[in-house]
Amino acid sequence: MLKISIITPSYNAKKFIEDCIQSVLCQNYPNFEHIIIDGGSTDGTIEILKKYPHLKWISESDKGQSDALNKGVKMADGDIIGWLNADDYYLPGMFYKVVKELEKNPDMDVFFSDCIFVDGNNRFLRLKREPGFNRKLLLYYGCYIPTVSTFFNMRNINKKDLMFNVNLHNVMDFDLFLGLNKKGYKFIYYNDIWGVYRLYKENKTIALADQRKKERFLVQKKYSKIVFKINIFNKIYFEILRIIFKIYHILLKIIQRKYFVKK
């Protein structure tokens, strides 16, 4: 049976991390490891980790989420790697779905599905349905692939290619996905729902929106075939493309009957 490694970066995650841990345990999948890389929490997170002897965890200062993820990747020895943030969680039974899909299609490298958004009190916000993989949509619209529902086939992917850029603190997933695609790894989308993403005011997606925008611009410059010498031209160029591909994203979801889906 294929082994699944789940990597969770955490820092002062006492409020949500037990839901995260339980969602992995409740998969009732016999061959897995859950690796938690904690950044030196002082809020009681460590006391929660100590309650679960099955966990592989360390707690030490680091350079941020990307650094923590890299430590986790180096520790992992599974056939499949998943990235589950401390405030997110998996839906029941999805490990078996992931393994089944990989056994049916062993050539796939990165495989992802849809997710549900909830707020900080676990109240349903919306179902995030997405089209399949499209490099231009990813590059110019932004990272629409949900990490909570993404898995990596480590029988095909070289570990050094799964290293995150420690200089990026908000769009490390965006950079990683574009880098893997550039190296020729195949992305496959499954029309299912595998994970739950928490969206609340302390969440990095909301709290660090401006920094996220700056980092996204740097990644777009890195992977775009067209880059101008004058930076303001690049900003205008990428903003125009963002609007165009935002419309394209909406049209794709309407055509695929995914845009107006509420539950």
Buried (B, 14 or more C-beta within 10 A) or exposed (E): EBBBBBBBBBBBBBBBBBBBBEBBEBBEBEEBBBBBBBBEBEEEBBEBBEEBEEBBBBBEEBEBBBBBBBBBBBBBEBBBBBBBBBBBBBBEEBBEBBBEBBEEEEEBBBBBBBBBBBEBEEEEEEBBBBBEBBEEBBBBBBBBBBBBBBBBBBEBBEEEBBBBBBEBBBBBBBBBBBBBBEEEBBBBBBEBBBBBBBBBEEBBEEEBEEBBEEBBBEBBBBBBEEBEEEEEEBBEBBEEBBEEBBEBBEEBBEEBEBBEEEE
